[in-house]
Amino acid sequence: MSKIKEILQKKGPVFNVVTPDTKVVEALNIMKSENLSYVVVMQDSKYLGIMSERDYTHKIKLQNRHSESTTVKEIMSSDYPVIGFSEDLQRCMVLMNVYKTRYLPIFDEMEFQGVLTMHDLMREVIAKDDNSKPGNDSLYEL
């Protein structure tokens, strides 16, 4: 099984989905309640993009717009690089660095599967490092 597919299985199903006509304030409330930094924008099971905290700060706050009257489609990002299950994690990190993003939409045969985040990658690196050091079970515990 691919590492990306394993990461998605650990995360569980995508539940932070909004439509393009959702008001930004509603999307922010979903993000807050789920403790996430993004929502996936979909229309009729079709992936359209991602609205992130960065979209909010750059396109609402800094432009003096109002989250109560602005829709998600007006500020979402739809130009993220896309990955598939066969992508390796190092390449994902390179893509995130080159495109200066924290999110990579994952597709399998043109069907949206979920989002790989920078935090997902960090958890994998930490887990791999922790597993390779015998007797260091609490190395990263706080």
N, CA, C and O atoms as a GROMACS GRO file, in nm:
protein
  568
    1MET      N    1   0.084  -0.118   0.000
    1MET     CA    2   0.000   0.000   0.000
    1MET      C    3   0.089   0.124   0.000
    1MET      O    4   0.194   0.126   0.063
    2SER      N    5   0.046   0.228  -0.071
    2SER     CA    6   0.127   0.349  -0.078
    2SER      C    7   0.123   0.424   0.055
    2SER      O    8   0.026   0.416   0.131
    3LYS      N    9   0.229   0.496   0.081
    3LYS     CA   10   0.239   0.574   0.205
    3LYS      C   11   0.130   0.682   0.210
    3LYS      O   12   0.073   0.708   0.316
    4ILE      N   13   0.102   0.744   0.097
    4ILE     CA   14   0.000   0.849   0.093
    4ILE      C   15  -0.138   0.791   0.124
    4ILE      O   16  -0.217   0.853   0.195
    5LYS      N   17  -0.166   0.675   0.070
    5LYS     CA   18  -0.294   0.609   0.099
    5LYS      C   19  -0.304   0.576   0.248
    5LYS      O   20  -0.410   0.591   0.308
    6GLU      N   21  -0.194   0.531   0.307
    6GLU     CA   22  -0.191   0.501   0.451
    6GLU      C   23  -0.219   0.628   0.533
    6GLU      O   24  -0.294   0.623   0.630
    7ILE      N   25  -0.158   0.738   0.495
    7ILE     CA   26  -0.179   0.865   0.566
    7ILE      C   27  -0.326   0.904   0.560
    7ILE      O   28  -0.384   0.944   0.661
    8LEU      N   29  -0.387   0.894   0.443
    8LEU     CA   30  -0.529   0.927   0.429
    8LEU      C   31  -0.617   0.837   0.513
    8LEU      O   32  -0.715   0.882   0.571
    9GLN      N   33  -0.582   0.708   0.519
    9GLN     CA   34  -0.661   0.616   0.600
    9GLN      C   35  -0.653   0.653   0.748
    9GLN      O   36  -0.752   0.641   0.819
   10LYS      N   37  -0.535   0.696   0.795
   10LYS     CA   38  -0.521   0.740   0.934
   10LYS      C   39  -0.607   0.863   0.962
   10LYS      O   40  -0.665   0.876   1.069
   11LYS      N   41  -0.614   0.952   0.864
   11LYS     CA   42  -0.690   1.076   0.881
   11LYS      C   43  -0.840   1.051   0.882
   11LYS      O   44  -0.916   1.124   0.946
   12GLY      N   45  -0.882   0.947   0.810
   12GLY     CA   46  -1.025   0.921   0.800
   12GLY      C   47  -1.087   0.998   0.685
   12GLY      O   48  -1.016   1.063   0.609
   13PRO      N   49  -1.219   0.991   0.673
   13PRO     CA   50  -1.286   1.053   0.559
   13PRO      C   51  -1.279   1.206   0.564
   13PRO      O   52  -1.265   1.266   0.671
   14VAL      N   53  -1.288   1.267   0.447
   14VAL     CA   54  -1.289   1.413   0.437
   14VAL      C   55  -1.425   1.462   0.484
   14VAL      O   56  -1.528   1.424   0.428
   15PHE      N   57  -1.427   1.544   0.585
   15PHE     CA   58  -1.553   1.592   0.641
   15PHE      C   59  -1.559   1.745   0.645
   15PHE      O   60  -1.663   1.802   0.676
   16ASN      N   61  -1.449   1.810   0.614
   16ASN     CA   62  -1.445   1.955   0.618
   16ASN      C   63  -1.467   2.011   0.477
   16ASN      O   64  -1.381   2.077   0.419
   17VAL      N   65  -1.585   1.981   0.423
   17VAL     CA   66  -1.619   2.017   0.286
   17VAL      C   67  -1.726   2.125   0.288
   17VAL      O   68  -1.821   2.120   0.366
   18VAL      N   69  -1.709   2.224   0.199
   18VAL     CA   70  -1.808   2.330   0.180
   18VAL      C   71  -1.834   2.345   0.031
   18VAL      O   72  -1.756   2.299  -0.053
   19THR      N   73  -1.945   2.409  -0.002
   19THR     CA   74  -1.975   2.440  -0.142
   19THR      C   75  -1.915   2.577  -0.174
   19THR      O   76  -1.882   2.652  -0.084
   20PRO      N   77  -1.901   2.608  -0.301
   20PRO     CA   78  -1.842   2.737  -0.338
   20PRO      C   79  -1.925   2.857  -0.293
   20PRO      O   80  -1.872   2.967  -0.276
   21ASP      N   81  -2.055   2.836  -0.273
   21ASP     CA   82  -2.142   2.946  -0.232
   21ASP      C   83  -2.151   2.966  -0.080
   21ASP      O   84  -2.224   3.053  -0.033
   22THR      N   85  -2.078   2.885  -0.006
   22THR     CA   86  -2.075   2.899   0.140
   22THR      C   87  -2.011   3.033   0.175
   22THR      O   88  -1.911   3.073   0.115
   23LYS      N   89  -2.068   3.101   0.272
   23LYS     CA   90  -2.008   3.227   0.319
   23LYS      C   91  -1.879   3.195   0.393
   23LYS      O   92  -1.868   3.093   0.461
   24VAL      N   93  -1.782   3.282   0.379
   24VAL     CA   94  -1.651   3.262   0.441
   24VAL      C   95  -1.664   3.243   0.592
   24VAL      O   96  -1.594   3.160   0.649
   25VAL      N   97  -1.751   3.318   0.656
   25VAL     CA   98  -1.766   3.306   0.801
   25VAL      C   99  -1.811   3.165   0.840
   25VAL      O  100  -1.769   3.113   0.944
   26GLU      N  101  -1.896   3.102   0.759
   26GLU     CA  102  -1.940   2.965   0.787
   26GLU      C  103  -1.824   2.868   0.772
   26GLU      O  104  -1.807   2.776   0.853
   27ALA      N  105  -1.743   2.888   0.668
   27ALA     CA  106  -1.626   2.802   0.648
   27ALA      C  107  -1.528   2.817   0.764
   27ALA      O  108  -1.470   2.718   0.810
   28LEU      N  109  -1.510   2.938   0.812
   28LEU     CA  110  -1.421   2.962   0.926
   28LEU      C  111  -1.472   2.891   1.051
   28LEU      O  112  -1.393   2.838   1.129
   29ASN      N  113  -1.602   2.890   1.069
   29ASN     CA  114  -1.660   2.821   1.185
   29ASN      C  115  -1.636   2.670   1.177
   29ASN      O  116  -1.610   2.606   1.278
   30ILE      N  117  -1.644   2.614   1.057
   30ILE     CA  118  -1.614   2.471   1.040
   30ILE      C  119  -1.467   2.446   1.072
   30ILE      O  120  -1.434   2.351   1.143
   31MET      N  121  -1.379   2.531   1.021
   31MET     CA  122  -1.236   2.517   1.046
   31MET      C  123  -1.208   2.522   1.196
   31MET      O  124  -1.130   2.443   1.249
   32LYS      N  125  -1.272   2.616   1.264
   32LYS     CA  126  -1.251   2.630   1.408
   32LYS      C  127  -1.303   2.509   1.484
   32LYS      O  128  -1.235   2.457   1.572
   33SER      N  129  -1.422   2.464   1.450
   33SER     CA  130  -1.482   2.353   1.524
   33SER      C  131  -1.406   2.222   1.503
   33SER      O  132  -1.404   2.137   1.592
   34GLU      N  133  -1.342   2.207   1.388
   34GLU     CA  134  -1.266   2.085   1.359
   34GLU      C  135  -1.117   2.102   1.384
   34GLU      O  136  -1.040   2.008   1.366
   35ASN      N  137  -1.076   2.222   1.427
   35ASN     CA  138  -0.936   2.253   1.453
   35ASN      C  139  -0.849   2.225   1.330
   35ASN      O  140  -0.744   2.160   1.339
   36LEU      N  141  -0.895   2.276   1.216
   36LEU     CA  142  -0.822   2.261   1.090
   36LEU      C  143  -0.793   2.399   1.031
   36LEU      O  144  -0.858   2.497   1.066
   37SER      N  145  -0.697   2.405   0.942
   37SER     CA  146  -0.659   2.532   0.882
   37SER      C  147  -0.712   2.548   0.740
   37SER      O  148  -0.674   2.641   0.669
   38TYR      N  149  -0.800   2.458   0.698
   38TYR     CA  150  -0.853   2.464   0.562
   38TYR      C  151  -0.986   2.392   0.552
   38TYR      O  152  -1.022   2.311   0.638
   39VAL      N  153  -1.059   2.424   0.446
   39VAL     CA  154  -1.177   2.346   0.407
   39VAL      C  155  -1.163   2.312   0.260
   39VAL      O  156  -1.102   2.387   0.183
   40VAL      N  157  -1.219   2.200   0.221
   40VAL     CA  158  -1.219   2.156   0.082
   40VAL      C  159  -1.346   2.210   0.016
   40VAL      O  160  -1.455   2.197   0.072
   41VAL      N  161  -1.331   2.270  -0.100
   41VAL     CA  162  -1.445   2.326  -0.172
   41VAL      C  163  -1.485   2.229  -0.282
   41VAL      O  164  -1.406   2.198  -0.372
   42MET      N  165  -1.610   2.181  -0.274
   42MET     CA  166  -1.660   2.084  -0.372
   42MET      C  167  -1.801   2.122  -0.414
   42MET      O  168  -1.878   2.181  -0.338
   43GLN      N  169  -1.833   2.087  -0.537
   43GLN     CA  170  -1.968   2.106  -0.589
   43GLN      C  171  -2.009   1.976  -0.656
   43GLN      O  172  -1.945   1.933  -0.752
   44ASP      N  173  -2.115   1.914  -0.607
   44ASP     CA  174  -2.165   1.788  -0.665
   44ASP      C  175  -2.053   1.684  -0.678
   44ASP      O  176  -2.034   1.626  -0.785
   45SER      N  177  -1.982   1.661  -0.572
   45SER     CA  178  -1.873   1.562  -0.565
   45SER      C  179  -1.752   1.597  -0.652
   45SER      O  180  -1.664   1.513  -0.671
   46LYS      N  181  -1.747   1.718  -0.705
   46LYS     CA  182  -1.633   1.760  -0.786
   46LYS      C  183  -1.546   1.857  -0.706
   46LYS      O  184  -1.594   1.959  -0.656
   47TYR      N  185  -1.417   1.822  -0.695
   47TYR     CA  186  -1.322   1.907  -0.625
   47TYR      C  187  -1.302   2.037  -0.702
   47TYR      O  188  -1.280   2.036  -0.823
   48LEU      N  189  -1.309   2.152  -0.630
   48LEU     CA  190  -1.288   2.282  -0.693
   48LEU      C  191  -1.166   2.355  -0.638
   48LEU      O  192  -1.101   2.431  -0.710
   49GLY      N  193  -1.134   2.332  -0.512
   49GLY     CA  194  -1.021   2.401  -0.452
   49GLY      C  195  -1.020   2.388  -0.301
   49GLY      O  196  -1.091   2.307  -0.243
   50ILE      N  197  -0.937   2.472  -0.239
   50ILE     CA  198  -0.922   2.474  -0.094
   50ILE      C  199  -0.927   2.618  -0.048
   50ILE      O  200  -0.865   2.706  -0.108
   51MET      N  201  -1.001   2.642   0.060
   51MET     CA  202  -0.996   2.772   0.126
   51MET      C  203  -0.918   2.752   0.255
   51MET      O  204  -0.954   2.668   0.337
   52SER      N  205  -0.812   2.830   0.272
   52SER     CA  206  -0.726   2.815   0.388
   52SER      C  207  -0.727   2.942   0.473
   52SER      O  208  -0.781   3.045   0.433
   53GLU      N  209  -0.665   2.932   0.589
   53GLU     CA  210  -0.649   3.050   0.674
   53GLU      C  211  -0.574   3.159   0.599
   53GLU      O  212  -0.603   3.278   0.615
   54ARG      N  213  -0.478   3.119   0.519
   54ARG     CA  214  -0.400   3.216   0.440
   54ARG      C  215  -0.490   3.290   0.341
   54ARG      O  216  -0.477   3.411   0.323
   55ASP      N  217  -0.580   3.217   0.275
   55ASP     CA  218  -0.674   3.282   0.184
   55ASP      C  219  -0.755   3.387   0.259
   55ASP      O  220  -0.777   3.498   0.211
   56TYR      N  221  -0.799   3.350   0.377
   56TYR     CA  222  -0.877   3.443   0.459
   56TYR      C  223  -0.797   3.568   0.493
   56TYR      O  224  -0.845   3.680   0.474
   57THR      N  225  -0.676   3.551   0.544
   57THR     CA  226  -0.599   3.668   0.586
   57THR      C  227  -0.559   3.756   0.468
   57THR      O  228  -0.562   3.878   0.479
   58HIS      N  229  -0.523   3.695   0.356
   58HIS     CA  230  -0.477   3.774   0.241
   58HIS      C  231  -0.591   3.834   0.160
   58HIS      O  232  -0.575   3.941   0.101
   59LYS      N  233  -0.704   3.766   0.154
   59LYS     CA  234  -0.810   3.810   0.064
   59LYS      C  235  -0.933   3.868   0.133
   59LYS      O  236  -1.021   3.924   0.067
   60ILE      N  237  -0.939   3.854   0.263
   60ILE     CA  238  -1.050   3.916   0.337
   60ILE      C  239  -0.995   4.026   0.426
   60ILE      O  240  -1.024   4.144   0.406
   61LYS      N  241  -0.916   3.988   0.523
   61LYS     CA  242  -0.864   4.084   0.620
   61LYS      C  243  -0.783   4.196   0.556
   61LYS      O  244  -0.808   4.314   0.580
   62LEU      N  245  -0.686   4.158   0.476
   62LEU     CA  246  -0.596   4.259   0.418
   62LEU      C  247  -0.659   4.341   0.306
   62LEU      O  248  -0.605   4.444   0.267
   63GLN      N  249  -0.773   4.297   0.255
   63GLN     CA  250  -0.842   4.372   0.150
   63GLN      C  251  -0.970   4.438   0.201
   63GLN      O  252  -1.051   4.488   0.123
   64ASN      N  253  -0.986   4.438   0.333
   64ASN     CA  254  -1.104   4.499   0.396
   64ASN      C  255  -1.236   4.448   0.340
   64ASN      O  256  -1.331   4.525   0.323
   65ARG      N  257  -1.242   4.319   0.313
   65ARG     CA  258  -1.367   4.257   0.272
   65ARG      C  259  -1.436   4.202   0.396
   65ARG      O  260  -1.380   4.207   0.506
   66HIS      N  261  -1.556   4.151   0.378
   66HIS     CA  262  -1.633   4.102   0.492
   66HIS      C  263  -1.663   3.953   0.476
   66HIS      O  264  -1.716   3.910   0.373
   67SER      N  265  -1.628   3.876   0.576
   67SER     CA  266  -1.648   3.731   0.569
   67SER      C  267  -1.796   3.693   0.572
   67SER      O  268  -1.832   3.582   0.531
   68GLU      N  269  -1.881   3.781   0.621
   68GLU     CA  270  -2.025   3.752   0.626
   68GLU      C  271  -2.090   3.763   0.489
   68GLU      O  272  -2.193   3.701   0.465
   69SER      N  273  -2.031   3.842   0.398
   69SER     CA  274  -2.093   3.861   0.267
   69SER      C  275  -2.011   3.802   0.151
   69SER      O  276  -2.059   3.797   0.038
   70THR      N  277  -1.890   3.758   0.178
   70THR     CA  278  -1.804   3.701   0.074
   70THR      C  279  -1.821   3.550   0.072
   70THR      O  280  -1.829   3.486   0.177
   71THR      N  281  -1.826   3.493  -0.048
   71THR     CA  282  -1.838   3.348  -0.060
   71THR      C  283  -1.700   3.285  -0.072
   71THR      O  284  -1.602   3.350  -0.110
   72VAL      N  285  -1.695   3.157  -0.041
   72VAL     CA  286  -1.570   3.081  -0.046
   72VAL      C  287  -1.511   3.084  -0.187
   72VAL      O  288  -1.390   3.095  -0.202
   73LYS      N  289  -1.595   3.074  -0.290
   73LYS     CA  290  -1.542   3.072  -0.428
   73LYS      C  291  -1.468   3.199  -0.464
   73LYS      O  292  -1.385   3.198  -0.554
   74GLU      N  293  -1.498   3.310  -0.395
   74GLU     CA  294  -1.430   3.436  -0.423
   74GLU      C  295  -1.288   3.440  -0.370
   74GLU      O  296  -1.207   3.520  -0.418
   75ILE      N  297  -1.256   3.356  -0.273
   75ILE     CA  298  -1.122   3.364  -0.213
   75ILE      C  299  -1.044   3.233  -0.214
   75ILE      O  300  -0.927   3.231  -0.179
   76MET      N  301  -1.108   3.123  -0.253
   76MET     CA  302  -1.042   2.992  -0.247
   76MET      C  303  -0.924   2.987  -0.344
   76MET      O  304  -0.916   3.066  -0.438
   77SER      N  305  -0.835   2.894  -0.320
   77SER     CA  306  -0.723   2.868  -0.410
   77SER      C  307  -0.752   2.739  -0.487
   77SER      O  308  -0.793   2.639  -0.428
   78SER      N  309  -0.731   2.744  -0.617
   78SER     CA  310  -0.758   2.625  -0.698
   78SER      C  311  -0.637   2.584  -0.780
   78SER      O  312  -0.648   2.500  -0.870
   79ASP      N  313  -0.522   2.641  -0.750
   79ASP     CA  314  -0.404   2.614  -0.831
   79ASP      C  315  -0.297   2.532  -0.758
   79ASP      O  316  -0.179   2.541  -0.790
   80TYR      N  317  -0.339   2.454  -0.661
   80TYR     CA  318  -0.243   2.368  -0.591
   80TYR      C  319  -0.194   2.256  -0.683
   80TYR      O  320  -0.270   2.208  -0.766
   81PRO      N  321  -0.068   2.216  -0.668
   81PRO     CA  322  -0.025   2.098  -0.742
   81PRO      C  323  -0.100   1.976  -0.689
   81PRO      O  324  -0.134   1.969  -0.571
   82VAL      N  325  -0.125   1.881  -0.777
   82VAL     CA  326  -0.204   1.762  -0.744
   82VAL      C  327  -0.110   1.641  -0.738
   82VAL      O  328  -0.016   1.631  -0.817
   83ILE      N  329  -0.138   1.551  -0.645
   83ILE     CA  330  -0.060   1.428  -0.635
   83ILE      C  331  -0.151   1.307  -0.640
   83ILE      O  332  -0.273   1.317  -0.623
   84GLY      N  333  -0.089   1.192  -0.664
   84GLY     CA  334  -0.161   1.065  -0.663
   84GLY      C  335  -0.104   0.976  -0.554
   84GLY      O  336  -0.009   1.013  -0.486
   85PHE      N  337  -0.162   0.860  -0.538
   85PHE     CA  338  -0.117   0.767  -0.434
   85PHE      C  339   0.026   0.720  -0.455
   85PHE      O  340   0.092   0.682  -0.358
   86SER      N  341   0.075   0.723  -0.578
   86SER     CA  342   0.209   0.671  -0.604
   86SER      C  343   0.321   0.771  -0.573
   86SER      O  344   0.438   0.735  -0.575
   87GLU      N  345   0.286   0.895  -0.545
   87GLU     CA  346   0.387   0.997  -0.516
   87GLU      C  347   0.463   0.962  -0.389
   87GLU      O  348   0.404   0.912  -0.294
   88ASP      N  349   0.593   0.987  -0.387
   88ASP     CA  350   0.666   0.961  -0.263
   88ASP      C  351   0.668   1.087  -0.176
   88ASP      O  352   0.651   1.198  -0.226
   89LEU      N  353   0.689   1.068  -0.047
   89LEU     CA  354   0.677   1.177   0.048
   89LEU      C  355   0.782   1.286   0.026
   89LEU      O  356   0.754   1.404   0.049
   90GLN      N  357   0.900   1.249  -0.016
   90GLN     CA  358   1.004   1.349  -0.043
   90GLN      C  359   0.960   1.442  -0.155
   90GLN      O  360   0.978   1.564  -0.147
   91ARG      N  361   0.904   1.385  -0.260
   91ARG     CA  362   0.855   1.468  -0.371
   91ARG      C  363   0.742   1.560  -0.324
   91ARG      O  364   0.732   1.674  -0.368
   92CYS      N  365   0.658   1.512  -0.235
   92CYS     CA  366   0.551   1.595  -0.180
   92CYS      C  367   0.610   1.715  -0.106
   92CYS      O  368   0.561   1.827  -0.119
   93MET      N  369   0.717   1.692  -0.028
   93MET     CA  370   0.782   1.802   0.042
   93MET      C  371   0.842   1.902  -0.056
   93MET      O  372   0.836   2.023  -0.034
   94VAL      N  373   0.900   1.851  -0.164
   94VAL     CA  374   0.957   1.940  -0.266
   94VAL      C  375   0.846   2.024  -0.330
   94VAL      O  376   0.862   2.145  -0.346
   95LEU      N  377   0.734   1.961  -0.365
   95LEU     CA  378   0.622   2.035  -0.424
   95LEU      C  379   0.571   2.144  -0.330
   95LEU      O  380   0.546   2.256  -0.372
   96MET      N  381   0.557   2.110  -0.202
   96MET     CA  382   0.511   2.209  -0.106
   96MET      C  383   0.609   2.326  -0.097
   96MET      O  384   0.568   2.442  -0.086
   97ASN      N  385   0.737   2.295  -0.100
   97ASN     CA  386   0.838   2.400  -0.092
   97ASN      C  387   0.838   2.487  -0.218
   97ASN      O  388   0.838   2.610  -0.209
   98VAL      N  389   0.837   2.425  -0.334
   98VAL     CA  390   0.842   2.500  -0.460
   98VAL      C  391   0.717   2.587  -0.477
   98VAL      O  392   0.727   2.703  -0.517
   99TYR      N  393   0.601   2.532  -0.446
   99TYR     CA  394   0.475   2.606  -0.464
   99TYR      C  395   0.436   2.687  -0.340
   99TYR      O  396   0.333   2.754  -0.340
  100LYS      N  397   0.518   2.680  -0.236
  100LYS     CA  398   0.493   2.752  -0.111
  100LYS      C  399   0.350   2.730  -0.060
  100LYS      O  400   0.274   2.824  -0.036
  101THR      N  401   0.319   2.602  -0.045
  101THR     CA  402   0.186   2.564   0.001
  101THR      C  403   0.198   2.465   0.116
  101THR      O  404   0.303   2.404   0.137
  102ARG      N  405   0.092   2.450   0.190
  102ARG     CA  406   0.085   2.353   0.299
  102ARG      C  407  -0.010   2.239   0.267
  102ARG      O  408  -0.032   2.150   0.350
  103TYR      N  409  -0.066   2.241   0.146
  103TYR     CA  410  -0.170   2.145   0.110
  103TYR      C  411  -0.147   2.089  -0.029
  103TYR      O  412  -0.109   2.161  -0.122
  104LEU      N  413  -0.170   1.959  -0.043
  104LEU     CA  414  -0.165   1.893  -0.174
  104LEU      C  415  -0.290   1.807  -0.190
  104LEU      O  416  -0.307   1.708  -0.118
  105PRO      N  417  -0.378   1.843  -0.283
  105PRO     CA  418  -0.494   1.758  -0.310
  105PRO      C  419  -0.448   1.625  -0.370
  105PRO      O  420  -0.356   1.620  -0.451
  106ILE      N  421  -0.513   1.518  -0.327
  106ILE     CA  422  -0.477   1.383  -0.372
  106ILE      C  423  -0.590   1.329  -0.458
  106ILE      O  424  -0.708   1.332  -0.421
  107PHE      N  425  -0.552   1.278  -0.575
  107PHE     CA  426  -0.648   1.219  -0.667
  107PHE      C  427  -0.605   1.078  -0.702
  107PHE      O  428  -0.486   1.047  -0.707
  108ASP      N  429  -0.703   0.992  -0.725
  108ASP     CA  430  -0.678   0.858  -0.773
  108ASP      C  431  -0.768   0.838  -0.894
  108ASP      O  432  -0.890   0.835  -0.883
  109GLU      N  433  -0.706   0.826  -1.010
  109GLU     CA  434  -0.780   0.812  -1.135
  109GLU      C  435  -0.887   0.920  -1.150
  109GLU      O  436  -1.004   0.891  -1.174
  110MET      N  437  -0.845   1.044  -1.135
  110MET     CA  438  -0.930   1.163  -1.154
  110MET      C  439  -1.036   1.182  -1.046
  110MET      O  440  -1.122   1.269  -1.059
  111GLU      N  441  -1.033   1.102  -0.940
  111GLU     CA  442  -1.130   1.115  -0.832
  111GLU      C  443  -1.061   1.169  -0.708
  111GLU      O  444  -0.959   1.116  -0.663
  112PHE      N  445  -1.118   1.276  -0.652
  112PHE     CA  446  -1.061   1.338  -0.533
  112PHE      C  447  -1.065   1.241  -0.416
  112PHE      O  448  -1.167   1.179  -0.389
  113GLN      N  449  -0.951   1.229  -0.345
  113GLN     CA  450  -0.940   1.136  -0.233
  113GLN      C  451  -0.921   1.206  -0.099
  113GLN      O  452  -0.960   1.152   0.005
  114GLY      N  453  -0.861   1.324  -0.099
  114GLY     CA  454  -0.834   1.393   0.026
  114GLY      C  455  -0.722   1.494   0.008
  114GLY      O  456  -0.684   1.528  -0.104
  115VAL      N  457  -0.670   1.543   0.120
  115VAL     CA  458  -0.566   1.645   0.119
  115VAL      C  459  -0.450   1.599   0.207
  115VAL      O  460  -0.470   1.558   0.321
  116LEU      N  461  -0.332   1.607   0.152
  116LEU     CA  462  -0.210   1.583   0.228
  116LEU      C  463  -0.160   1.718   0.276
  116LEU      O  464  -0.143   1.810   0.196
  117THR      N  465  -0.138   1.731   0.406
  117THR     CA  466  -0.093   1.860   0.461
  117THR      C  467   0.053   1.852   0.505
  117THR      O  468   0.110   1.744   0.520
  118MET      N  469   0.109   1.967   0.526
  118MET     CA  470   0.246   1.974   0.576
  118MET      C  471   0.255   1.904   0.712
  118MET      O  472   0.356   1.840   0.743
  119HIS      N  473   0.152   1.916   0.793
  119HIS     CA  474   0.151   1.851   0.925
  119HIS      C  475   0.150   1.699   0.911
  119HIS      O  476   0.212   1.629   0.991
  120ASP      N  477   0.078   1.648   0.810
  120ASP     CA  478   0.078   1.504   0.785
  120ASP      C  479   0.221   1.456   0.756
  120ASP      O  480   0.265   1.354   0.809
  121LEU      N  481   0.291   1.532   0.674
  121LEU     CA  482   0.429   1.495   0.640
  121LEU      C  483   0.521   1.502   0.762
  121LEU      O  484   0.605   1.415   0.781
  122MET      N  485   0.504   1.606   0.843
  122MET     CA  486   0.587   1.617   0.964
  122MET      C  487   0.562   1.500   1.058
  122MET      O  488   0.657   1.445   1.114
  123ARG      N  489   0.437   1.462   1.075
  123ARG     CA  490   0.406   1.347   1.162
  123ARG      C  491   0.473   1.220   1.110
  123ARG      O  492   0.524   1.141   1.189
  124GLU      N  493   0.473   1.200   0.978
  124GLU     CA  494   0.536   1.082   0.920
  124GLU      C  495   0.687   1.082   0.944
  124GLU      O  496   0.744   0.979   0.979
  125VAL      N  497   0.750   1.196   0.924
  125VAL     CA  498   0.895   1.206   0.946
  125VAL      C  499   0.929   1.180   1.092
  125VAL      O  500   1.024   1.108   1.123
  126ILE      N  501   0.851   1.237   1.183
  126ILE     CA  502   0.874   1.218   1.326
  126ILE      C  503   0.853   1.072   1.364
  126ILE      O  504   0.933   1.015   1.438
  127ALA      N  505   0.747   1.012   1.313
  127ALA     CA  506   0.719   0.871   1.344
  127ALA      C  507   0.829   0.781   1.291
  127ALA      O  508   0.872   0.688   1.360
  128LYS      N  509   0.876   0.808   1.171
  128LYS     CA  510   0.982   0.728   1.112
  128LYS      C  511   1.110   0.742   1.195
  128LYS      O  512   1.178   0.643   1.223
  129ASP      N  513   1.142   0.864   1.233
  129ASP     CA  514   1.262   0.890   1.313
  129ASP      C  515   1.250   0.824   1.450
  129ASP      O  516   1.346   0.765   1.500
  130ASP      N  517   1.132   0.833   1.511
  130ASP     CA  518   1.109   0.775   1.643
  130ASP      C  519   1.119   0.622   1.638
  130ASP      O  520   1.173   0.561   1.730
  131ASN      N  521   1.067   0.563   1.532
  131ASN     CA  522   1.070   0.417   1.518
  131ASN      C  523   1.211   0.364   1.493
  131ASN      O  524   1.240   0.248   1.522
  132SER      N  525   1.297   0.447   1.438
  132SER     CA  526   1.432   0.400   1.405
  132SER      C  527   1.527   0.409   1.524
  132SER      O  528   1.642   0.366   1.514
  133LYS      N  529   1.482   0.464   1.636
  133LYS     CA  530   1.567   0.479   1.753
  133LYS      C  531   1.514   0.392   1.866
  133LYS      O  532   1.420   0.430   1.934
  134PRO      N  533   1.574   0.275   1.886
  134PRO     CA  534   1.526   0.185   1.991
  134PRO      C  535   1.534   0.249   2.129
  134PRO      O  536   1.632   0.315   2.163
  135GLY      N  537   1.429   0.229   2.206
  135GLY     CA  538   1.427   0.280   2.342
  135GLY      C  539   1.393   0.427   2.353
  135GLY      O  540   1.397   0.483   2.463
  136ASN      N  541   1.360   0.491   2.244
  136ASN     CA  542   1.326   0.634   2.245
  136ASN      C  543   1.178   0.655   2.225
  136ASN      O  544   1.138   0.740   2.146
  137ASP      N  545   1.095   0.579   2.294
  137ASP     CA  546   0.951   0.588   2.273
  137ASP      C  547   0.894   0.724   2.307
  137ASP      O  548   0.793   0.764   2.248
  138SER      N  549   0.953   0.796   2.398
  138SER     CA  550   0.896   0.924   2.436
  138SER      C  551   0.975   1.043   2.381
  138SER      O  552   0.965   1.154   2.435
  139LEU      N  553   1.052   1.023   2.277
  139LEU     CA  554   1.138   1.125   2.222
  139LEU      C  555   1.060   1.252   2.186
  139LEU      O  556   1.107   1.362   2.210
  140TYR      N  557   0.941   1.236   2.128
  140TYR     CA  558   0.865   1.352   2.080
  140TYR      C  559   0.740   1.380   2.163
  140TYR      O  560   0.658   1.462   2.123
  141GLU      N  561   0.725   1.316   2.275
  141GLU     CA  562   0.609   1.344   2.359
  141GLU      C  563   0.632   1.473   2.436
  141GLU      O  564   0.744   1.506   2.474
  142LEU      N  565   0.524   1.544   2.456
  142LEU     CA  566   0.533   1.671   2.529
  142LEU      C  567   0.481   1.654   2.669
  142LEU      O  568   0.480   1.750   2.746
   0.00000   0.00000   0.00000
